[in-house]
């Protein structure tokens, strides 16, 4: 029972902190859209055929990278690689405390 709760909590936290938007966005439009909603970390993943996907996260670059590559791979059927990342500074972040 406790193990299931912890697993569910970890999955929920991972998914709640990352975002992938559907639609056509440029890199800058995606960052503008998601940063307005509180995300700080951004990633672009590209498939061998040139298909591009973006991912973002409010807690880690790893989360943004994971979402971008997973979305890219699911849609292209190929292994994608991270081709661009960006992290915005957190305003009011004092010694890593929010």
C-alpha positions in Angstrom: 0.0 0.0 0.0 2.7 2.5 1.0 4.8 1.5 -2.1 1.8 2.2 -4.4 1.2 5.6 -2.8 4.9 6.6 -3.2 4.9 5.5 -6.9 1.7 7.4 -7.6 3.0 10.5 -5.9 6.3 10.4 -7.8 4.4 10.0 -11.1 2.0 12.8 -10.3 4.8 15.2 -9.3 6.8 14.4 -12.4 3.8 15.0 -14.7 2.6 18.1 -12.9 5.9 19.9 -13.2 6.4 19.4 -17.0 4.5 20.6 -20.0 4.3 19.8 -23.7 2.0 22.0 -25.9 0.3 20.8 -29.0 0.3 23.0 -32.1 2.7 25.0 -34.1 5.1 27.1 -32.2 8.5 28.7 -32.8 11.1 28.2 -30.1 10.6 31.8 -28.9 6.8 31.6 -29.0 6.9 28.4 -26.9 9.2 30.0 -24.3 7.0 33.1 -24.1 3.8 31.0 -23.7 5.2 28.6 -21.1 7.2 31.2 -19.1 4.0 33.2 -18.7 2.6 30.1 -17.0 5.5 29.7 -14.6 8.0 27.4 -16.4 11.7 28.2 -16.2 13.3 25.3 -18.1 12.9 24.6 -21.9 14.1 22.0 -24.4 13.8 21.4 -28.1 14.2 17.8 -29.4 14.7 16.9 -33.1 14.0 13.7 -34.9 16.3 12.4 -37.7 13.6 13.4 -40.2 13.6 17.0 -38.9 10.4 16.9 -36.8 10.8 19.2 -33.7 9.1 19.0 -30.3 9.4 21.3 -27.3 9.1 20.6 -23.6 9.1 22.7 -20.5 9.3 22.4 -16.8 9.0 24.5 -13.7 11.4 22.5 -11.7 14.3 21.1 -13.8 16.0 21.0 -17.1 15.9 17.2 -17.0 12.1 17.4 -16.8 11.9 19.7 -19.9 14.4 17.5 -21.8 12.5 14.3 -21.0 9.2 15.7 -22.1 10.6 17.1 -25.4 12.4 13.9 -26.3 9.5 11.7 -25.3 6.9 13.7 -27.3 9.3 13.8 -30.3 9.9 10.1 -30.2 6.3 9.2 -29.8 5.3 11.3 -32.8 8.1 10.5 -35.1 8.7 6.8 -34.1 12.4 7.6 -34.1 15.0 8.3 -31.4 15.2 12.1 -30.9 18.0 14.2 -29.5 18.0 17.5 -27.6 19.0 20.2 -30.0 18.4 23.3 -27.8 17.9 24.2 -24.2 17.3 27.3 -22.2 16.8 28.1 -18.5 15.4 31.4 -17.3 16.4 33.0 -14.0 14.0 32.7 -11.1 13.0 36.1 -9.8 13.2 36.5 -6.0 15.0 33.2 -5.5 17.1 33.7 -2.4 19.7 30.9 -1.8 17.6 28.4 -3.7 14.5 29.0 -1.5 11.3 30.0 -3.3 
